[in-house]
């Protein structure tokens, strides 16, 4: 196994770095580097820039209009954009639903939906979790009843990230109650402007409505929006969840935030404290170890081998690292991390303290990151999966 990048891969990295340097709006990069609030316009502006270049669907094969990059090239692209301060690509369209449409959608569906995703014009949301169906997703109850050439959808989804911005939502819905719970689920694409769709924000501890409840009240959905076969949605959902093996680790953002942690510690005068530096050093070791694990998976894919499915392990370590660096940032800032008045920050007021501009969001970010060990399959569940795979 060779974890070194080839000269061709290094050249590719330099090309991506140069393009990002020239095209990433600096006001957006400033917000990302300082964890300031990104608006819908900020995120979609960057998505459209990537879309115009043909890179928003950076993981897509060339036959669907993507660049056809290797797994290593995709990793290098993610790393360079993260280090430059680019917003993370909102994954629900280009990373999640697009591969499902490519693999299981009809040619008509591919022609209809993929161009809007690739260009960044259409914002997608994910309708999976429900009030009684989170980690046990197969127990979902949102119902879709077939009536002629349409489905009538009733039910509720929750924890729907950024659904307040959504144009379309892909949903797992129950179309049958016979047999195992997994066998009665279908994969349906729903226009969020349809009558009967209601989005209700959930205000989080950091004051932001990042997640939402989505209600469906007799929503009419054309049967042509069903992906694949009825009652086969569980199979398509598993394809979606496993499509990006390394993405959930988010190691590239961790590398960027590690450097931000060091800057904050130096500015606040705590970087010389030996005990604090020990914690930073332990975190850096774990970030490097996580990166090596990701590169091992990429190396196996490049050589044509089928690597051990360690998505659960990547998720566990990646989410724990995210929580640790946000905690250390807040500890470095001390009481100056606590004030967080969104309206004041957006108006440009940061207080008299010279460091407040980059310290103000730290407590909010810490609170926000408490969720990382729960979403995407709680870490407790992931540990059981890893134990079964490794120990049998």
PyMOL commands that set and color helices and strands:
alter all, ss='L'
color gray80, all
select helices_A, chain A and resi 7-23+26-33+40-53+62-64+71-84+91-104+107-119+137-139+163-165+181-184+223-225+233-243+247-249+251-267+274-302+311-337+342-346+356-359+362-373+379-391
alter helices_A, ss='H'
color red, helices_A
select strands_A, chain A and resi 124-127+143-147+150-157+168-174+185-191+197-202+211-222+226-227
alter strands_A, ss='S'
color yellow, strands_A
deselect
rebuild
show_as cartoon
